[in-house]
């Protein structure tokens, strides 16, 4: 019989919940840190979420950088990614410089990087990998480009050769774009089948199509960011038959949260996963094992 313990009802309950599962902590692969002026611009965008998305999106963790770092440590994150993403030429270079600085000054940070379809993108990615980048992020909706853009071929080749994971927001929720959806990612994987891709938000709302890619390509993973929460269930709920696929994808599903840009407590993401009723072993794989493997953390 599958046993699933109740998820935490508050952030204060998270450490005990993690200990009860026998985990050393949480391996959350989808956390954002940005230069403060850019972070405030992101928050200002979410302040107008009714205009952009048709619903309010209050930022739960709108605090200064150090407070956010301290919050994540109290929640049990054993590594702190600083995901960023570029939306115009020239932006990736200075974001990557900032990300290197963040990793150097924040103990336990995962050095992250981003890229954009522009001349020199391939060499830029190779340079960031050589400088220690362990995780990349791109956002197809915000960036307004196709992941299969030929300007990115060399970058993808470098990432494929190095086996460095890339968190990619390619699904069409909470808003769609010209290049969102599974087809551009399918085209990309046809050219670079050994890529390690982490599909943000499990590709919502195209859940099944992205799960198909995870089953077809060994490097494709799905992160849990906002999936199954009361908030996203209002506009992108998981189909029941899709939930039935999740046990078979246990080794491909990775904890993600979107901290700090979430409209509910961090604990609610863990509660939402627990109430799927897929068992404590599934939760252990998702909350620690898979993210630890991708970010180079110790096995439990």
C-alpha positions, 0 to 999 in steps of 0.5 A, a space after each residue: 500500500 502506498 503511504 503518503 504523509 500529510 504535507 506541511 500546512 505552514 512554512 514552520 512545519 517544513 523542517 519537521 516534514 523533511 526530517 520525517 521523510 528522512 531527507 537531508 533537505 530540499 533540492 529546489 531547482 527553480 529559485 530566482 535571484 536577480 540584481 535588485 533593480 531587475 527583481 523590483 521590475 519583475 515584482 512591478 510586473 506581477 503587481 499588474 497581474 490582473 492586466 497581464 493574466 486576468 488574476 491577482 498575483 501577490 508576491 509572498 516573499 517580497 523582501 531584501 536579498 539577504 532575508 530571502 537567502 535566510 528564508 530558504 535556508 530555514 526552509 531547508 534548501 541545501 543549495 540555492 540557485 539564482 535563476 535569471 533569464 535574458 530577453 534582449 541581446 547583450 543582456 545575458 552577459 551582464 546577468 551572468 556576471 552578476 550570477 557569478 558574483 552571487 555564487 561567490 558571495 552566497 555560501 551554498 549558492 548554485 552558480 547559474 547562467 542564461 543565454 539568448 539567440 545572438 551572435 557569440 551565444 555558443 562561446 558565451 555558454 562555453 565560457 560560463 560552463 568553464 567558469 563553473 556554471 552548473 545550471 542554466 535558465 531560459 524563458 521562451 515567453 519572456 525572451 520571445 524566441 524559439 529554443 530551436 533558433 539556429 543562433 543557439 545551435 552552438 550553445 545547445 551543443 556545448 550544453 549537450 556535451 557538458 551535460 549541464 541542465 537547463 531549466 526552460 520555461 516553454 509551456 503556454 501558461 500562465 501566458 502563451 507566446 509565438 514559440 511556446 508549447 512542446 513543438 519547438 522543444 521537440 524540434 530542439 531535441 531532435 537535433 540535440 537528443 542528449 540535452 538535460 532539459 528541465 521543463 518548468 512548471 511541468 510544461 503546463 498546460 501542455 502536461 501530457 505532451 511534455 511528459 511524452 518528451 520526458 519518456 522519449 528522451 533520457 535527459 528531459 525532466 519536469 519541475 513541479 513549479 506551481 503545479 497542483 497548487 490551489 492557485 494554478 488549479 484555477 487555470 491549468 489543473 493537471 488532468 486526472 489521467 496525467 496524474 496517473 503517469 507521474 509514478 512512472 516519471 518518478 526519476 524525472 520530476 524535480 522540485 521547483 518552487 519559483 521562490 520568491 515570486 509565488 502568491 502563497 507560502 512555500 509550504 503550499 507547494 509541498 502540500 500540493 505534491 503530498 496530496 497527490 497521494 503518490 507515496 513517500 518514496 515518490 516524494 523523496 525522489 522529487 524533493 531531494 534525489 532528482 534535484 540533488 543529482 542534477 545540481 551535483 549535491 550529495 545523495 541521501 
